[in-house]
Amino acid sequence: MVHHNTGINIFMNIVGGKWKCLILYFVSQKSIRTKEFYELIPGITQKVLTDQLKQLERDGLVRREVFNEVPPKVEYSLTELGRSFVPVLNTMCAWGNEYAVLKDINSNGQICCKHNKNLSL
């Protein structure tokens, strides 16, 4: 199999998959504790969430901050590189909302594309 180092391949390696864009969407709204992800993303398993967060952290999009408390508190937020992905998230959200209208899909309302201005670069 030939591997091409094209922009789309790099993009898909970094944010492809079932959960990464959704994780980035929620983290783009505010810093999130691990426990909150389970409320925001029903159906994601602990192993998958942990793996996805580690990959996003390794790739420089997400920052993991551990607070020295009992019990331990961990929060995730976007890095500067992660904030540069917000316009891509906005475009994906807008396209998904337009597609839902075109195909008459009940999207339970348009919940995206409302990021804090200080998150966009």
Sequence and secondary structure as in RCSB ss.txt:
>XXXX:A:sequence
MVHHNTGINIFMNIVGGKWKCLILYFVSQKSIRTKEFYELIPGITQKVLTDQLKQLERDGLVRREVFNEVPPKVE
YSLTELGRSFVPVLNTMCAWGNEYAVLKDINSNGQICCKHNKNLSL
>XXXX:A:secstr
      HHHHHHHHH SSSHHHHHHHHHHS EEHHHHHHHSTT  HHHHHHHHHHHHHTTSEEEEEE  SS EEE
EEE HHHHTTHHHHHHHHHHHHHHHHHTT   SS   S   GGG  
